[in-house]
Amino acid sequence: MGTPELPMPDGLVLRPFRGVRFAVEDPAKVTSPPYDLISDADVDALLDSHPNNVVRLILPRSPRGDSSGKSPAPHRQQEPNQTPSTAPHRLSAEDEPRAVQQQESAPPAPSDAGRETRYATARDTLRAWQDTGVLVPDDVPALYVYEQSGPNVLQRGLIGDVGLADPGQRIILPHEDVMPGPITDRLALMSTTQANLEPIFLLYNGDNGTATRLVDEVASKRPPLVSAHTEDGLTHRLWAITDTSEINAINADLHDRQALIADGHHRYATYRVLQRQEHATRRSPQPEPSAPTATTPEPPNIPPTRPDAASDALSAPFAVEPAAQPSHPAMTSEPQTSSPSGNLDLDGKPSVPEVPSATDVSGADGGPGKAGSGRSSGGGRSTPQPAVGPWDFGLALLVDSTAYPPNLQAIHRVIPELPLVEAVAKAKGAWRVHDFGDLAQGLAALKEAAEPAFLLAGEGGTHLLTTPDPVQLARAMPPDHSDRWNSLNTSILTEFVLPKVWGMRDDEQAVRIVHHDTDAAVRLAIRTGGTAVLLKPLAVDDVLAVAAGGERVPRKSTSFGPKPRTGLVLRTFAID
């Protein structure tokens, strides 16, 4: 069956929506970290904190429980870029859920009744909370200013409906590939609940533009709708921007800029699969939405054309080309293509297996290029515009990285059953090895070492690898990647250290992932008779440059923060 044409944004679009918010005394108690950072123990703690915690929606449990009343732990898949709480968090040897990645497992088969029941439970819970007033929609559409603040933390941004752009348009840039398991899981949840329950995290270079100045003005001078202090030590505040002229000014500023997916690659891919799925079931023209009520302001004109926008986009450090000028306000009709196999990743490369009810993950038009350059005019034929629905947008937090630089932290590796003494012995054939008496000394040396450098730790010592053999390194790195990609420490680990030095692949079965916590990585290495590989975080500029060039960093390379808190504002398709 052919793929219908999809509405596509011609620039970076952030549409207002009617947020759905909890009407509870302490909003912090109904929020949670993003779904992929929550362990089974965390689920119990969140449910104990409040019976209406949002975790019931994002990680629904089967209604059948044991004699204690606890339901089985929810099945979930992890996204890249996972990170623990911003606040310091020490882990015991027995409990490392926030730092140590649970190994990715195959999702239940589509016929799994328990899985389907969980998603139906989330849908029914969402409806019940709306019916009983636990969740209440805002009266009018808004863009929401969101602030996270705490010790050494201040981040502000805008939450809204982002127009779903194809990666080939170079409007929203992914920097990591995706896997089918998390997409299958999130797709079933979103399609069953008909909602976006938590925002993805986007970064852009705002260059102190209109949007950034308005965000700061709102946060500094207006009373917030919500103020919540969470257990990680952060205060979360939310404001609503409903004025049409302010919303138009924000979108005029954003239109020709580019955004990087900092966190939420799988959810963004899921947005696009859901978009294709919904349009495939709505091939006939849809009726126009009902007229707005008297309390609804005039819909904003998104996005107006700015004559100086092209120069703004080109000045961004990760800008490649400005977006094409609009041919239709906000959205244009885009014919979608797919490979014969139907297996595409975010930019149309054949790598991700099919997921239910969708032909591919991205519907890309052949890969990165100039914004709008892959669009087909239909050979001069007149093609009907598809109806624009709520599934043509996705809930997103958009943060100006120049005003609020992100916190990019390292993701460490642990290789079980590779004894440290063996790893060090093999490394000596290609690296200079420096021995240290304890972990603290090794970490201090790693911090000062020139890249590439890796700190190996485990049972019996700590060893720093520096100054690789240039001939062996050059031979190992793929010639079809850019020099910048080949210089990343995660690229060198993936392409040189693991396969050439240690004779293994970088995959979920052989390599465990630990976020940020070096002590947790070393403990895991000792418990598994293996080796911890500790890395320095990548530079933000390197990630942006690689993404702008159409490349993807190796898996588990980045952990951007602080991530948005889940549960402050939800988006349901029926209300949006």
Secondary structure as the mmCIF struct_conf table of DSSP 4:
data_model
#
loop_
_struct_conf.conf_type_id
_struct_conf.id
_struct_conf.beg_label_comp_id
_struct_conf.beg_label_asym_id
_struct_conf.beg_label_seq_id
_struct_conf.end_label_comp_id
_struct_conf.end_label_asym_id
_struct_conf.end_label_seq_id
HELX_LH_PP_P HELX_LH_PP_P1 GLY A 2 GLU A 5
STRN STRN1 LEU A 6 PRO A 9
BEND BEND1 ASP A 10 GLY A 11
STRN STRN2 LEU A 14 ARG A 15
STRN STRN3 PHE A 17 PHE A 17
STRN STRN4 VAL A 20 PHE A 22
BEND BEND2 GLU A 25 GLU A 25
HELX_RH_3T_P HELX_RH_3T_P1 PRO A 27 VAL A 30
STRN STRN5 SER A 32 SER A 32
BEND BEND3 PRO A 33 PRO A 33
HELX_RH_3T_P HELX_RH_3T_P2 TYR A 35 LEU A 37
HELX_RH_AL_P HELX_RH_AL_P1 ASP A 40 SER A 49
TURN_TY1_P TURN_TY1_P1 PRO A 51 ASN A 52
TURN_TY1_P TURN_TY1_P2 VAL A 54 VAL A 54
HELX_RH_AL_P HELX_RH_AL_P2 VAL A 55 ILE A 58
BEND BEND4 LEU A 59 LEU A 59
BEND BEND5 PRO A 63 PRO A 63
TURN_TY1_P TURN_TY1_P3 SER A 67 SER A 68
BEND BEND6 GLY A 69 GLY A 69
HELX_LH_PP_P HELX_LH_PP_P2 LYS A 70 HIS A 75
HELX_LH_PP_P HELX_LH_PP_P3 GLN A 78 GLU A 79
BEND BEND7 PRO A 80 ASN A 81
BEND BEND8 THR A 86 ALA A 87
BEND BEND9 ALA A 93 GLU A 94
TURN_TY1_P TURN_TY1_P4 PRO A 97 ALA A 99
STRN STRN6 VAL A 100 VAL A 100
HELX_LH_PP_P HELX_LH_PP_P4 GLN A 101 GLU A 104
HELX_LH_PP_P HELX_LH_PP_P5 ALA A 106 ALA A 109
TURN_TY1_P TURN_TY1_P5 PRO A 110 SER A 111
HELX_RH_AL_P HELX_RH_AL_P3 ALA A 113 ASP A 131
TURN_TY1_P TURN_TY1_P6 THR A 132 GLY A 133
BEND BEND10 VAL A 134 VAL A 134
STRN STRN7 LEU A 135 PRO A 137
BEND BEND11 ASP A 139 VAL A 140
STRN STRN8 ALA A 142 ALA A 142
STRN STRN9 LEU A 143 GLY A 150
TURN_TY1_P TURN_TY1_P7 PRO A 151 ASN A 152
STRN STRN10 VAL A 153 GLY A 163
HELX_RH_3T_P HELX_RH_3T_P3 PRO A 167 GLN A 169
TURN_TY1_P TURN_TY1_P8 ARG A 170 ARG A 170
BEND BEND12 ILE A 171 ILE A 171
STRN STRN11 ILE A 172 LEU A 173
BEND BEND13 GLU A 176 GLU A 176
HELX_RH_AL_P HELX_RH_AL_P4 PRO A 180 THR A 193
TURN_TY1_P TURN_TY1_P9 GLN A 194 GLN A 194
STRN STRN12 ALA A 195 ASN A 196
BEND BEND14 GLU A 198 GLU A 198
STRN STRN13 ILE A 200 TYR A 204
TURN_TY1_P TURN_TY1_P10 ASP A 207 ASN A 208
HELX_RH_AL_P HELX_RH_AL_P5 THR A 210 LYS A 221
BEND BEND15 ARG A 222 ARG A 222
BEND BEND16 LEU A 225 LEU A 225
STRN STRN14 VAL A 226 HIS A 229
TURN_TY1_P TURN_TY1_P11 GLU A 231 ASP A 232
BEND BEND17 GLY A 233 GLY A 233
STRN STRN15 THR A 235 ILE A 241
HELX_RH_AL_P HELX_RH_AL_P6 THR A 244 LEU A 254
TURN_TY1_P TURN_TY1_P12 HIS A 255 ASP A 256
STRN STRN16 ALA A 259 ASP A 263
HELX_RH_AL_P HELX_RH_AL_P7 HIS A 265 ALA A 280
TURN_TY1_P TURN_TY1_P13 THR A 281 THR A 281
BEND BEND18 SER A 284 SER A 284
HELX_LH_PP_P HELX_LH_PP_P6 PRO A 285 THR A 293
TURN_TY1_P TURN_TY1_P14 ALA A 294 THR A 295
BEND BEND19 THR A 296 THR A 296
HELX_LH_PP_P HELX_LH_PP_P7 PRO A 297 PRO A 300
TURN_TY1_P TURN_TY1_P15 PRO A 307 ASP A 308
HELX_RH_AL_P HELX_RH_AL_P8 ALA A 309 SER A 315
BEND BEND20 ALA A 316 ALA A 316
TURN_TY1_P TURN_TY1_P16 PRO A 317 PHE A 318
BEND BEND21 GLU A 321 GLU A 321
HELX_LH_PP_P HELX_LH_PP_P8 PRO A 322 PRO A 326
BEND BEND22 SER A 327 ALA A 330
STRN STRN17 MET A 331 GLU A 334
TURN_TY1_P TURN_TY1_P17 PRO A 340 SER A 341
TURN_TY1_P TURN_TY1_P18 LEU A 346 ASP A 347
BEND BEND23 GLY A 348 GLY A 348
TURN_TY1_P TURN_TY1_P19 PRO A 350 SER A 351
BEND BEND24 VAL A 352 VAL A 352
HELX_LH_PP_P HELX_LH_PP_P9 PRO A 353 GLU A 354
TURN_TY1_P TURN_TY1_P20 PRO A 356 SER A 357
BEND BEND25 THR A 359 THR A 359
BEND BEND26 VAL A 361 SER A 362
BEND BEND27 ASP A 365 GLY A 367
BEND BEND28 LYS A 370 LYS A 370
TURN_TY1_P TURN_TY1_P21 ALA A 371 GLY A 374
HELX_RH_3T_P HELX_RH_3T_P4 GLY A 378 GLY A 380
HELX_LH_PP_P HELX_LH_PP_P10 PRO A 384 VAL A 388
HELX_RH_3T_P HELX_RH_3T_P5 PRO A 390 ASP A 392
STRN STRN18 PHE A 393 ASP A 400
TURN_TY1_P TURN_TY1_P22 SER A 401 ALA A 403
BEND BEND29 TYR A 404 TYR A 404
STRN STRN19 ASN A 407 GLN A 409
STRN STRN20 ILE A 411 ILE A 415
TURN_TY1_P TURN_TY1_P23 PRO A 416 GLU A 417
HELX_RH_AL_P HELX_RH_AL_P9 LEU A 420 ALA A 427
TURN_TY1_P TURN_TY1_P24 LYS A 428 ALA A 430
BEND BEND30 TRP A 431 TRP A 431
STRN STRN21 ARG A 432 PHE A 436
BEND BEND31 GLY A 437 ASP A 438
HELX_RH_AL_P HELX_RH_AL_P10 LEU A 439 GLU A 448
BEND BEND32 ALA A 449 ALA A 449
HELX_LH_PP_P HELX_LH_PP_P11 ALA A 450 ALA A 450
BEND BEND33 GLU A 451 PRO A 452
STRN STRN22 PHE A 454 GLY A 458
TURN_TY1_P TURN_TY1_P25 GLU A 459 GLY A 460
STRN STRN23 GLY A 461 THR A 466
BEND BEND34 THR A 467 THR A 467
HELX_RH_AL_P HELX_RH_AL_P11 PRO A 470 ALA A 476
BEND BEND35 MET A 477 MET A 477
TURN_TY1_P TURN_TY1_P26 PRO A 479 ASP A 480
BEND BEND36 HIS A 481 HIS A 481
HELX_RH_AL_P HELX_RH_AL_P12 ASP A 483 SER A 487
BEND BEND37 LEU A 488 LEU A 488
HELX_RH_AL_P HELX_RH_AL_P13 ASN A 489 ILE A 492
HELX_RH_PI_P HELX_RH_PI_P1 LEU A 493 VAL A 501
BEND BEND38 TRP A 502 TRP A 502
BEND BEND39 ASP A 507 ASP A 507
TURN_TY1_P TURN_TY1_P27 GLU A 508 ALA A 510
STRN STRN24 ARG A 512 HIS A 515
BEND BEND40 HIS A 516 HIS A 516
HELX_RH_AL_P HELX_RH_AL_P14 THR A 518 ARG A 527
TURN_TY1_P TURN_TY1_P28 THR A 528 GLY A 529
STRN STRN25 THR A 531 LEU A 534
HELX_LH_PP_P HELX_LH_PP_P12 LYS A 536 ALA A 539
HELX_RH_AL_P HELX_RH_AL_P15 VAL A 540 ALA A 548
TURN_TY1_P TURN_TY1_P29 GLY A 549 GLY A 550
HELX_LH_PP_P HELX_LH_PP_P13 VAL A 553 PRO A 554
TURN_TY1_P TURN_TY1_P30 ARG A 555 LYS A 556
STRN STRN26 SER A 559 GLY A 561
BEND BEND41 PRO A 562 PRO A 562
HELX_LH_PP_P HELX_LH_PP_P14 LYS A 563 ARG A 565
STRN STRN27 THR A 566 THR A 566
TURN_TY1_P TURN_TY1_P31 GLY A 567 GLY A 567
BEND BEND42 LEU A 568 VAL A 569
STRN STRN28 LEU A 570 LEU A 570
STRN STRN29 ARG A 571 THR A 572
TURN_TY1_P TURN_TY1_P32 PHE A 573 ILE A 575
#
